[in-house]
C-alpha cells in the first residue's frame, strides 16, 4: 500500500489520490495529482517523506518551483505528470470526437485507438521502443538492428533506453545543471546581465540558459547515435516535457506552446551555427548564445568568449552521465 503525504495539510495517508482523512483534500488537477504522487513512497524513502511532511505542516503546501530543486520543480513534476496529461488529452479528444477516432497527441494524425493511449501506433513505437545498442562500440542503432554495422557484434537492448526515458533524463539534467552555481554564479556576463533584470524577466533568461544546456546535451547524445531519427525523438521528448512544465507553472496552454516553440527555435539556431562552421564553430556559436542569453546584437569579445566557455562547461558536465545512463558503468 502506498504511503503518501497530503500536499495540503501534511497528514499521512495510504494512497496518493485518496482524500485526506484530516482535511478532506483530494487531488483534482494535473499538478495536484503529480505533487501527490511525488510525496509518496514511489519517489522518496520514508525518512525523506517525513521531512517533507514537517515542512508542509509548518509552512503549508510546498509551491511549484523552476529551480531544479526537489520536490516540486516544474520539470520534475512534468515527468511525473506525463501519463496524467496523456490521459486527460485522450479523454478530451474522445469526448469531442463525433467518431471513435482521435488525433494523435504527437503527430496530429487521426487514428482509432485500441486502448486509452493518445498516440498512434507509429508514435508509440517511436517514443517507447528501446534502441538497439552496441556495448562494444558504444553506439545506438535503430530498434530493429540485430548486429552492429561497425564491428558485427550482436546488439543488446535495455527497456529504459528509449526516447521517452532518455528524454526525461536529459530534461531533468538540463534543468538541474543550468540552475547550478557554476552556471549562474561564475560567468560574469550572465551574472551582470541578470542583475539588471526585473524579477519577472529572470524566468526568460533561465530558459535561454537551459536551451544552451539542452543543445549541449543533444551534441553529446549525437556522439552515440547512428541514425538521426532516434536523436530527434529524444530531443522532442525533452521539449514536450518542457511544454508540460510551462502548463504546470502558468496553466496556460497557449503560453506553453509559444515557449516550447521558442525552445525549438533556439535549438535550430544553434544547430545552424554549428553546421555552418563545422571546423570552427566555437566563436560563432558563442556569439549566437550571447545574443540570446544577454540580449545584445553586438556583443563584446569577452562576452562571446565567456559564452563559448559556458557551452563547453555544459558539454563536459553532460558527457559522462549520459554515457552511464545509456551504457551503464
N, C-alpha and C positions, 0 to 999 in steps of 0.2 A: 504494500500500500504506500502511495506517495506521501511523504511528509512535506508539507508546504507551509509557507508563512503568508498570512493575509497581508496584501500590499497596502491595505487601508489602515489597519489598526495594529498589525504585528502579532496577532494571535496565531498560535499553531493550529493547523488543520490537516486533515488527511484527504488529499485530492486538490489539485491546483485550481480547478474550476468550481468546486462546491462552495456554497455560501458559507461565510464565516459564522460560527455559532455565537460569537460575541457581538459583532457589529452588524451582521446580516449582509455584509458586502459580498457580491458575486461578480466576477469579471464579465463584462459585456463586450467592450470594444476590442479591436485587434491589439492595441497597445496594452490594455489591462490584462488580456489573456497571455500575451508574451511575457509581461512582467511576472505574472503568477507562475508561469512555467519556470522562469529563471529562478524565482525564490522557492525552489523545491529541491529535493534531493536528486533530481535528474541532473542538476548542474553544480550543486555545491554539497560538500560533506556537511554533516550535522553541525559541526563546530562553527563553520563559516555561516551557515544558515542562522544560527543563534546570534551571531554577531550582527547580522543584518536585522534580525528581529528586534534587538535592543535599539538599533538606530531608528527603526520605524516607530517603536513605542515611545521613544524620547522626542523625535523630531517630526514625526508624521510621515506620510508617503514619500518615498525617495523619488526625486524628479528624474525625468529623462535628461541625459547629457549628451554632448557630442565631443567629449574629451578623451575617449578611449578607455575610460575607467569603468570598472565593474561597480554595481551590477547592471546599470541601465544605460550604457552607451547606446546611441540610436542604431549604429551598425550592428552591434551585438544583438540588440532587440530584433532587428530586421532578419538576422539569420534564424532566430528562434521563431519569428512570426511568419516566415515564408509559407509554411503549409496553411496557416490561418488566412493569409492573403489569398493564396491559391483557392482555398475552399470558398471564400467569400466571392471571388471572381466567378467561380463555377456556378454558384447558386444565383448570382446576379444575371449571368448570361442565360441560365436555364429559365428563370422567371420571365425575362424579357424577350425570349425567343418564341416565335409563333410555331416553330417546328421542334424536332428533337435535336437539331443541330445547334452548335455554339461556335463562337470564334475562338481560335487558339490564342491563349494569353501571350504567347511568344511571337508567333509569326503572323497572326491575324487571319489565317486561313480558316475556312468553315469546315467543320467535321462533326461526325456523330459520335459522342463519347460512349464507350462501353462501360465505364465506371466513372466515379467522381474525380476526374482529372481534367484540369483546364488546358492541357497541352495535347496537341495532335500526336500521332504515333511517331512522326519524324522528329518533332521537337523533343518528345520524351526520350527517344533514343539518343539524340544529340547531346542532351544535358545529363543523362543518367548512366549511359553506357561507359564502363571503365575503359580507359586507354590500354592498349597493349604496350608493354614495357620491355625493353631490353636492359636487364640489370647489368649486363657486361659493358655495353656502350653508353649506358645512362641516357637513353633516348626514349621518347614517347611516340607511338605509332597509332595508326587508325585502329579502332576497336577490333576489327576483323583480322588484323595481321597475325599470322601464326609464327612467322620467323623474322628475325632481324635482317633487313636487307644489307646491312653492313658486315656483320660477322656470321650470319646464318644461325645464330643461337635461337632456340625456341623462346617465344615471348612468354611473359607472365602477366597476370592481372591482379589488381587489388581493387575490390569493390569501392573503396573510398577514394580512389584516384580517378575521378570523373570530373567533367566540367563544373558540375554543381558544387561538389565538395572542395575542389581545388579553388574555385572562385570564392567560396565562403572564406577559406583560409586566407587568400590574398586580400580580400576586403578587410577582414579583421586586422591583419598585419599592417596594411596600409594605414588604417585609422590609428592604431596604437603607435606606430613608428613616427608618423607625421606629427603627433601631438607631444612627442618626447622632447626633453630639454636639449639634446644635441641638435635638433632641428630648429626649434623656435627660440632657443636661448643663445646659441653660439654663432649664429650667422647675423652679422652686424646689419646688413642691408635689410633683412626681413624684420629684425628687431626694431630698427629705426622706423621703418615704414609702418609697422603695426602700432607703434607708439603714437602715431599721428591719426590713426583711425578712430572714428566714433565706435562705441561699444557695439552698435547694431551692424557695423560693417566688418567686424572681426570674422564672423562666420564665413563671409565670402572669401576672405583671404585664406582661412583654414582650408576651404575646399580647393582653392588654387594650389596650395602646397600639397594637399592629398593627391591631386591629379599628377603632380610631378612624381610622387612616390608610386602611384599606380602604374605610371608609364615605366618607371624603373623596374617594377615587378614584372611587367609584361616583357621587357627586354630580357630579364633573367629567365623567365619561363620559355621564351623563344629559343634559348640555347638547347632546351630539351626536346622540342617538338620537331618532327619531320614531316608534318602536314599542317598547313596554316589554319584549316577549319577548326582544329582542336584548340589552338591558342585563342582564336576569335571567340569560340564558345565560352572559354573560361573568363575572358575579359567582359563579355556581355553579361555573364552571371554576376560579376562584380558590380557593374553599372546598374543592373536590375536591383541588387541589394541596396545600393545607394538610393535608388529611386524609392524603395520601400522605407528607408530610413528618413528620407525627406518627408514622406507622408506621416510617419510617426511623430516627427517634430512639429510639423505645421498643419497636418490634417487637411492638406490642400493638394489634390491630385494634379491640377494644372501647374502649380508651382513646382511640384515634384518632377513632372515631366520636363519642364523647362530646365531645371537644374541637371537632370540626367542627360538631356541633350547637350548642355554645356560641357559635361564630362566627356561625352563622345567627341565633341568639337575639339577640346583640348588634346585628347589623345591623338586625333587626326593631325593636328598641328605639329605635335612633337614627332610623330612618325614621319611626316613630310620633311621636317628639318633633318632628321637622321638619314632618310633615304636620299635626300638631295646632296648630302655631304658624307658619303659612307666612309671615307678615309680621314675626314677631319670635321667631325660633327660636334665636338665639344663646345666650341665658342658659338657657332650658330644656334645650337640648342640652348646654350646658356643665355643667349640674347632673347630668344623666344620665351624662355622661362622667366627672365627678368621683366619682360613686358607684361606678362600675365600676373606674376606674383607681386610686382612692385608698381604696376600700372603706369609705366613710363615708356613712351615711344622711343625716346633717346636715352639709353641707359649708360652710365659710366662704365669704364673698363673694369673697375674694381667690382661693380655690382654684377656684371656679366661673368667675371671670373668666379665670384662667390657662388653664383647660381650653378655654374658648372661643377663646382665642388659639392654643392648641395645634391645635385643629381648623382654624382659619384658616390657620395655617402649612402644614398638610398640603394644604389646598386650593390654596394658592399654588404649592407645590412640584410638585404633580401637573399643574397646568393646562397648561403649555407642552409638557412631554414627551409627554403623552397626545395633544395636538393633533398634534405632529410624528409620533408613531408611527402615527397613523391617516391623516393627510392629507399628510404629508411637510413639507418645509421651506416 
